[in-house]
Amino acid sequence: MIPTWVQLAYLLAAVCFIVALKGLSSPRTARRGNLIGAVGALLATVVVFWERDIDHVLPILVAIAVGSVAGVAGAQRVQMTQMPQLVALFNGVGGGAAALVALLELAELGEVASLGEVAEFDLAATAFTVLIGSLSFSGSLVTFAKLQELMTTRPVLFPGLPVAFGGSLLAAIALSVLLVVNPALWPGVVVAVLGLVVGVLLVLPVGGADVPIVISLLNAFTGLSVAAGGYVLGNTLLLVAGTLVGAAGTFLTRLMATAMGRSLANTLFGALKGGSTLGAGEASDRPVKSTAPEDVAILLGYAQRVLVVPGYGLAVAQAQHTLRELVDVLTERGVQVDYAIHPVAGRMPGHMNVLLAEAQVPYEQLKEMDEINGEFKEADVVLVVGANDVVNPAARTTPGAPIYGMPILNADEARQVVFMKRSMRPGFAGIENELLFEPQTTLLFGDAKQTMSKLLNAVKAL
């Protein structure tokens, strides 16, 4: 019988997780929500040590210390631009841990199954945890490699991929059924290996711009595997926490798929029929208009309405602080300036909001796509900084384009568009942006941080 105080402590930890999720829904409360979630996790861990008679305490404490040091060091060194990769790694570690715990539990369940003391549902939950946890682990590693550009961001296809994927998945399901009927460790290990294969084959065909959606999906998978593991272990808190993560990940996946204008099935398997992110990724040799910071400063300084569209290039260049200072100077001159934020600006939802919040940009200046899209027609100048695919008109006008159907910011409706780009190389989707060649568009080439500093000085000199 679990003591009452333990149940109350677990309830408090579960409440912390729920409040943390609520806090993470807004940049204004995200830091507080993150701290509340960490307190809940710490409370749950301390309760386990206090309430249970645990063997091998010293190795466990050593492992916790090593993990804590690695976590602190990683948190201090990882740049804001690398947060999606970090999320992918953390997600993979969670899925892998759930699978390993399920395998260890399976070894014990197999010994007592012959006595008829193990319910079939417990074995089914164990098999589910092994399969989904291992799938999430390997799939998350591939998403990390794609985002970190350790491998190509384009879809990886080979003859027979659908057959290999379907065959591996069916074999894993069949062995999972066998595991329930005849519990043993070896089918569980094979299920884990097949899960690793399925995870890799699931993510390989996904194109660059769609990878964040898959990260969110795998996050939901990890949550479900942890929830199932909680059921197997009889741990209510794990069950609650895993269900929260699974539900949040599923909801976020749907929101992101909607923001990208495609179904989840098309995101995962569209490349098999040529419908995913398949751009060539080569720079264009078509003529464009280019300009100097001094000319752009005149445009901005004498405009009445300016919209800024930040993108991943801004994050890479770490130019958000200089951009905020530029906007402050323009605002002091009487120019109305807002930031137009696409739902998947950067690499993950909220990525750009957090980046700009780090630069002390007022929250009221951050406008979501649905809120700001109708105002582009009234904008004198749209300043696009490091963004590309989220303002590409091909999403509306070119049915064969990889991003066709994706809702975009209506930058092409403004009177003047200034594109700050390092080169003519296409964006993450790998296709040309037709907006670059429109008559109202001017390009300002160079590193975003250096060019932004020159632009800021030019505006101050007006």
TIFI-176455 format. One record per residue (C-alpha): residue in three letters; x, y, z. Coordinates in steps of 0.5 Angstrom, whole numbers, padded with zeros to 4 digits, always signed. Example, Ala and Ser with C-alpha at 12.3 -4.5 7.8 and 13.67 -1.06 7.14 Angstrom:
2
ALA+0025-0009+0016
SER+0027-0002+0014
//
This chain:
462
MET+0000+0000+0000
ILE+0003+0007-0002
PRO+0003+0012+0004
THR-0002+0018+0004
TRP+0004+0023+0004
VAL+0007+0019-0002
GLN+0001+0020-0006
LEU+0000+0027-0004
ALA+0007+0029-0006
TYR+0006+0025-0013
LEU-0001+0029-0014
LEU+0003+0036-0012
ALA+0008+0034-0018
ALA+0003+0032-0023
VAL+0000+0039-0021
CYS+0007+0042-0022
PHE+0007+0039-0029
ILE+0000+0041-0031
VAL+0002+0049-0029
ALA+0009+0048-0033
LEU+0005+0046-0039
LYS+0000+0052-0038
GLY+0006+0057-0037
LEU+0010+0055-0043
SER+0004+0057-0047
SER+0007+0064-0047
PRO+0014+0067-0048
ARG+0012+0072-0042
THR+0011+0066-0037
ALA+0015+0061-0040
ARG+0021+0061-0036
ARG+0017+0061-0029
GLY+0013+0055-0032
ASN+0020+0051-0034
LEU+0022+0052-0027
ILE+0015+0050-0024
GLY+0016+0043-0028
ALA+0023+0042-0026
VAL+0021+0043-0019
GLY+0016+0038-0020
ALA+0021+0033-0023
LEU+0026+0034-0017
LEU+0020+0033-0012
ALA+0018+0026-0015
THR+0025+0024-0016
VAL+0027+0026-0008
VAL+0020+0022-0006
VAL+0022+0016-0010
PHE+0029+0016-0006
TRP+0025+0017+0001
GLU+0020+0012+0000
ARG+0023+0006-0003
ASP+0028+0001-0001
ILE+0033+0002-0007
ASP+0039-0002-0009
HIS+0045+0000-0012
VAL+0044+0007-0009
LEU+0051+0009-0010
PRO+0051+0008-0018
ILE+0045+0011-0019
LEU+0047+0017-0015
VAL+0053+0017-0019
ALA+0049+0017-0026
ILE+0045+0023-0023
ALA+0051+0027-0022
VAL+0054+0025-0029
GLY+0047+0027-0032
SER+0047+0033-0028
VAL+0054+0036-0030
ALA+0052+0034-0037
GLY+0046+0038-0037
VAL+0048+0044-0034
ALA+0054+0044-0039
GLY+0050+0043-0045
ALA+0045+0048-0043
GLN+0050+0053-0042
ARG+0054+0052-0049
VAL+0048+0051-0053
GLN+0046+0057-0057
MET+0039+0059-0058
THR+0039+0057-0065
GLN+0041+0050-0063
MET+0035+0049-0059
PRO+0031+0045-0064
GLN+0037+0040-0064
LEU+0037+0040-0056
VAL+0029+0038-0056
ALA+0030+0032-0061
LEU+0036+0029-0057
PHE+0032+0030-0050
ASN+0026+0027-0053
GLY+0030+0021-0056
VAL+0034+0020-0049
GLY+0027+0020-0046
GLY+0024+0015-0051
GLY+0030+0010-0051
ALA+0030+0010-0043
ALA+0023+0008-0043
ALA+0025+0002-0048
LEU+0030+0000-0043
VAL+0026+0000-0037
ALA+0021-0004-0041
LEU+0026-0009-0043
LEU+0029-0010-0036
GLU+0021-0010-0033
LEU+0020-0016-0039
ALA+0026-0020-0036
GLU+0022-0020-0029
LEU+0015-0021-0032
GLY+0018-0027-0036
GLU+0020-0031-0030
VAL+0013-0030-0027
ALA+0009-0031-0033
SER+0009-0038-0032
LEU+0005-0038-0026
GLY+0000-0034-0029
GLU+0001-0028-0025
VAL+0002-0023-0030
ALA-0004-0020-0034
GLU-0004-0020-0041
PHE-0005-0012-0041
ASP+0001-0011-0037
LEU+0005-0015-0043
ALA+0002-0011-0048
ALA+0004-0005-0045
THR+0011-0007-0044
ALA+0011-0009-0052
PHE+0008-0002-0053
THR+0013+0001-0049
VAL+0019-0002-0052
LEU+0017-0001-0059
ILE+0015+0006-0059
GLY+0021+0008-0054
SER+0026+0005-0059
LEU+0022+0008-0065
SER+0022+0015-0062
PHE+0030+0014-0060
SER+0032+0013-0067
GLY+0028+0017-0070
SER+0030+0023-0066
LEU+0037+0022-0067
VAL+0036+0022-0075
THR+0032+0029-0074
PHE+0038+0031-0070
ALA+0043+0030-0075
LYS+0038+0033-0080
LEU+0037+0040-0076
GLN+0045+0040-0075
GLU+0046+0038-0082
LEU+0051+0032-0080
MET+0047+0029-0086
THR+0043+0032-0092
THR+0036+0036-0090
ARG+0033+0033-0096
PRO+0029+0027-0096
VAL+0033+0021-0097
LEU+0030+0015-0101
PHE+0032+0009-0104
PRO+0029+0003-0108
GLY+0025-0001-0103
LEU+0024+0004-0098
PRO+0016+0003-0097
VAL+0017-0005-0097
ALA+0023-0004-0092
PHE+0019+0000-0087
GLY+0012-0003-0088
GLY+0016-0010-0087
SER+0020-0008-0081
LEU+0013-0005-0078
LEU+0009-0011-0079
ALA+0015-0016-0076
ALA+0015-0011-0070
ILE+0008-0012-0069
ALA+0008-0019-0070
LEU+0013-0020-0065
SER+0010-0016-0060
VAL+0004-0020-0060
LEU+0008-0026-0059
LEU+0011-0023-0053
VAL+0004-0022-0050
VAL+0003-0029-0052
ASN+0009-0032-0050
PRO+0013-0027-0045
ALA+0021-0028-0046
LEU+0026-0023-0047
TRP+0029-0025-0053
PRO+0023-0022-0057
GLY+0023-0016-0053
VAL+0030-0015-0056
VAL+0028-0016-0063
VAL+0022-0011-0062
ALA+0027-0006-0060
VAL+0032-0007-0066
LEU+0026-0007-0071
GLY+0023-0001-0067
LEU+0030+0003-0068
VAL+0030+0001-0076
VAL+0023+0003-0076
GLY+0024+0010-0073
VAL+0030+0011-0078
LEU+0026+0009-0084
LEU+0020+0014-0082
VAL+0025+0020-0081
LEU+0029+0019-0087
PRO+0024+0021-0093
VAL+0022+0027-0089
GLY+0025+0034-0092
GLY+0028+0039-0088
ALA+0022+0044-0087
ASP+0018+0039-0085
VAL+0023+0036-0079
PRO+0020+0040-0074
ILE+0013+0037-0075
VAL+0017+0030-0074
ILE+0020+0032-0068
SER+0013+0034-0065
LEU+0010+0027-0067
LEU+0016+0023-0064
ASN+0015+0027-0057
ALA+0008+0025-0057
PHE+0011+0018-0058
THR+0016+0019-0052
GLY+0010+0021-0048
LEU+0006+0015-0050
SER+0011+0010-0048
VAL+0013+0013-0042
ALA+0005+0013-0040
ALA+0005+0006-0042
GLY+0012+0005-0038
GLY+0008+0008-0032
TYR+0002+0003-0032
VAL+0007-0003-0032
LEU+0011+0000-0026
GLY+0005+0002-0023
ASN+0007+0009-0022
THR+0002+0014-0023
LEU+0006+0020-0024
LEU+0009+0017-0030
LEU+0003+0015-0033
VAL+0000+0022-0032
ALA+0007+0026-0034
GLY+0007+0021-0040
THR+0000+0022-0042
LEU+0001+0030-0041
VAL+0007+0030-0046
GLY+0003+0025-0051
ALA-0003+0030-0051
ALA+0001+0036-0052
GLY+0006+0033-0057
THR+0000+0031-0061
PHE-0004+0037-0061
LEU+0003+0041-0063
THR+0004+0036-0068
ARG-0003+0038-0071
LEU-0002+0045-0070
MET+0004+0045-0074
ALA+0002+0041-0080
THR-0004+0046-0080
ALA+0001+0052-0080
MET+0005+0048-0086
GLY-0001+0047-0090
ARG+0000+0039-0091
SER-0003+0033-0087
LEU+0001+0029-0083
ALA+0001+0023-0088
ASN+0004+0028-0093
THR+0009+0030-0089
LEU+0011+0023-0087
PHE+0011+0020-0094
GLY+0010+0025-0099
ALA+0017+0025-0101
LEU+0015+0018-0104
LYS+0011+0021-0109
GLY+0015+0027-0110
GLY+0010+0031-0105
SER+0015+0033-0099
THR+0021+0038-0099
LEU+0025+0036-0105
GLY+0028+0043-0107
ALA+0034+0043-0111
GLY+0038+0047-0106
GLU+0042+0051-0111
ALA+0043+0059-0112
SER+0039+0062-0117
ASP+0043+0066-0123
ARG+0037+0070-0124
PRO+0038+0078-0124
VAL+0036+0081-0118
LYS+0036+0089-0115
SER+0041+0090-0109
THR+0042+0096-0105
ALA+0047+0099-0100
PRO+0045+0100-0092
GLU+0045+0107-0093
ASP+0039+0107-0098
VAL+0035+0102-0094
ALA+0036+0107-0088
ILE+0033+0112-0092
LEU+0027+0108-0094
LEU+0026+0106-0087
GLY+0027+0112-0084
TYR+0022+0116-0088
ALA+0017+0110-0088
GLN+0010+0111-0083
ARG+0009+0103-0083
VAL+0014+0098-0082
LEU+0014+0090-0081
VAL+0020+0086-0080
VAL+0020+0079-0081
PRO+0025+0075-0077
GLY+0027+0068-0079
TYR+0032+0063-0078
GLY+0038+0067-0081
LEU+0037+0072-0076
ALA+0038+0067-0070
VAL+0044+0064-0074
ALA+0047+0071-0074
GLN+0045+0073-0067
ALA+0043+0079-0070
GLN+0037+0080-0065
HIS+0040+0085-0061
THR+0042+0090-0066
LEU+0035+0089-0070
ARG+0031+0091-0063
GLU+0036+0097-0063
LEU+0034+0099-0070
VAL+0027+0098-0069
ASP+0027+0102-0062
VAL+0031+0108-0066
LEU+0025+0108-0072
THR+0020+0108-0066
GLU+0023+0114-0063
ARG+0023+0117-0070
GLY+0015+0116-0070
VAL+0015+0110-0075
GLN+0010+0104-0073
VAL+0014+0098-0073
ASP+0012+0091-0071
TYR+0015+0084-0072
ALA+0011+0079-0076
ILE+0012+0072-0073
HIS+0010+0066-0077
PRO+0008+0060-0073
VAL+0014+0056-0075
ALA+0019+0062-0076
GLY+0026+0059-0074
ARG+0026+0051-0073
MET+0020+0050-0068
PRO+0014+0054-0066
GLY+0016+0059-0061
HIS+0023+0059-0063
MET+0023+0066-0066
ASN+0019+0069-0060
VAL+0024+0066-0055
LEU+0030+0069-0059
LEU+0027+0076-0059
ALA+0025+0076-0052
GLU+0032+0074-0050
ALA+0033+0081-0054
GLN+0028+0085-0049
VAL+0023+0086-0055
PRO+0017+0088-0052
TYR+0011+0083-0053
GLU+0006+0087-0056
GLN+0011+0088-0062
LEU+0010+0081-0063
LYS+0005+0079-0068
GLU+0002+0072-0070
MET+0001+0071-0077
ASP-0007+0071-0077
GLU-0006+0078-0073
ILE-0002+0081-0078
ASN-0003+0078-0085
GLY-0008+0083-0087
GLU-0004+0089-0085
PHE+0002+0088-0090
LYS-0002+0092-0095
GLU-0001+0098-0091
ALA+0006+0097-0090
ASP+0011+0102-0093
VAL+0017+0097-0092
VAL+0017+0090-0090
LEU+0024+0088-0088
VAL+0026+0081-0088
VAL+0031+0078-0084
GLY+0034+0071-0085
ALA+0027+0069-0087
ASN+0025+0065-0094
ASP+0020+0060-0094
VAL+0015+0063-0090
VAL+0014+0069-0095
ASN+0015+0065-0101
PRO+0009+0066-0106
ALA+0010+0059-0109
ALA+0006+0057-0103
ARG+0000+0060-0106
THR+0002+0060-0113
THR+0006+0054-0115
PRO+0002+0047-0114
GLY+0008+0043-0116
ALA+0012+0047-0110
PRO+0014+0043-0104
ILE+0011+0048-0100
TYR+0005+0049-0104
GLY-0001+0050-0099
MET+0003+0052-0093
PRO+0000+0059-0090
ILE+0005+0064-0091
LEU+0006+0072-0089
ASN+0004+0076-0094
ALA+0010+0080-0095
ASP+0009+0081-0103
GLU+0003+0085-0102
ALA+0007+0091-0099
ARG+0009+0097-0102
GLN+0017+0096-0101
VAL+0020+0089-0099
VAL+0028+0089-0097
PHE+0031+0082-0096
MET+0037+0081-0092
LYS+0040+0075-0094
ARG+0047+0072-0094
SER+0047+0070-0101
MET+0042+0067-0106
ARG+0042+0060-0104
PRO+0035+0058-0103
GLY+0032+0057-0096
PHE+0031+0050-0092
ALA+0026+0048-0097
GLY+0031+0048-0102
ILE+0027+0052-0107
GLU+0027+0059-0110
ASN+0023+0065-0107
GLU+0020+0068-0113
LEU+0019+0074-0108
LEU+0026+0076-0109
PHE+0025+0077-0117
GLU+0019+0082-0116
PRO+0019+0089-0118
GLN+0018+0092-0111
THR+0024+0087-0108
THR+0031+0090-0106
LEU+0036+0085-0103
LEU+0041+0087-0098
PHE+0047+0082-0098
GLY+0051+0080-0093
ASP+0052+0077-0086
ALA+0046+0079-0082
LYS+0049+0082-0076
GLN+0054+0086-0079
THR+0049+0089-0085
MET+0044+0090-0079
SER+0050+0094-0075
LYS+0051+0098-0082
LEU+0044+0099-0083
LEU+0043+0102-0075
ASN+0049+0107-0076
ALA+0046+0109-0083
VAL+0039+0110-0079
LYS+0042+0114-0074
ALA+0046+0119-0078
LEU+0039+0121-0082
//
